[in-house]
């Protein structure tokens, strides 16, 4: 059975490092590098926001080549809405690493996260590349993880491993994100490394499928960022047979990747800025998969629903109202709603179990089940509550 671990991070054939180069005023780590020992197959998924940060534009072009050596990442500055100078800064960051390691132009990718609209002090990043390269080690993933965080309250990592084709395959994931989380990619960065032998087409397909079921199924505040990036590097050092789409090995690989990605996605929601509850919205019995997903998303995006859960109020009327405006086929007389195992609505009517439900949801993890009784399609979305602390954090983010 595959296992996942948050700590003891490693991945065969990959080194990592994280340092402080002075981008953050606090002096905290703000520059990271993840590097493969050999050229790696690469795939990526990026923000759907029409306003894209310079690093996103660079990476979208470079991943088309299908191979890369690694990625340099800075936190504390998004390098978004920074014009031609921002693009030059992104290329200077990749160029500094490529020059230091003797790589060809285009072999290093780049990612940034932080405040939008502020010029990136790229000279600090360039000066930090020497120490960053010098700090590279096979055990450096935790340092890299610390350097990509912004408003994160805690680090987010996952490690999954399992036997595929007679070889032990490892997938390691690092992520950052707490706010601006919406299922069109979120204000998040995620980087996966694996020693699997897999081609670009199969890797891209696997990543897209897993992202749809994990990072695109989480909501904190329904804001889509300018910098969202998920990258996966597969260096093939396991020396196993190539994993091809449609095979048992491919399905096993996707299962491992899903384990790692879902772990990271859940941690992002649990770290939702000011969040006090992790909420699973599971819709069952919809007419179609898109309708099930729309129903779950509409509920998860509702500020009234989110604030009710913050207060521990089992106000199922807000969920029913959200379903009614979700644009799906439904009949309220068929709807059942369950809060952490307590049925609060049966066939569209109150069950009289408000006291039991109120007690049941005053915990950190809340499971909301909605049975529509219209078909066989299901969808699950994860979200957080909305607290006073969220307002405080985001009202003073720049200052």
ABEGO torsion letter per residue (X at the ends): XBBBBABGBBBBGBBBBBBBAGABAAGBBABBBBBBABBBBBBBBBBABABBBAAAAAAAAAAAAGBBAEBBBBBGBAGBGAEAAAAAAAAAAAAAAAAAAGBBBGABBBBBBEBBGBBBBAAAAAAAAAAAAAABBAAAAAAAAAAABBABABBBBBBBBBBBGGBBBBBBBBBBEABGBBBAEBBBBBBBBBABBBBAAAAAAAAAAAAAABAAABBAAGBBBAABBBBBBBAGAAGBBBBBBGBAAAAAAAAAAAAAAAAAAAAAAAABBGBABBBBBBBBGBABAAAAAAAAAAAAABAAAAAAAAAGBBBAAAAAAAAAAAGBBBBAAABBBBBGGBBABBGGBBAGAAAAAAAAABBABBBBBBBAGABABBBBBBBBBBBAAAAAAAAAAAX
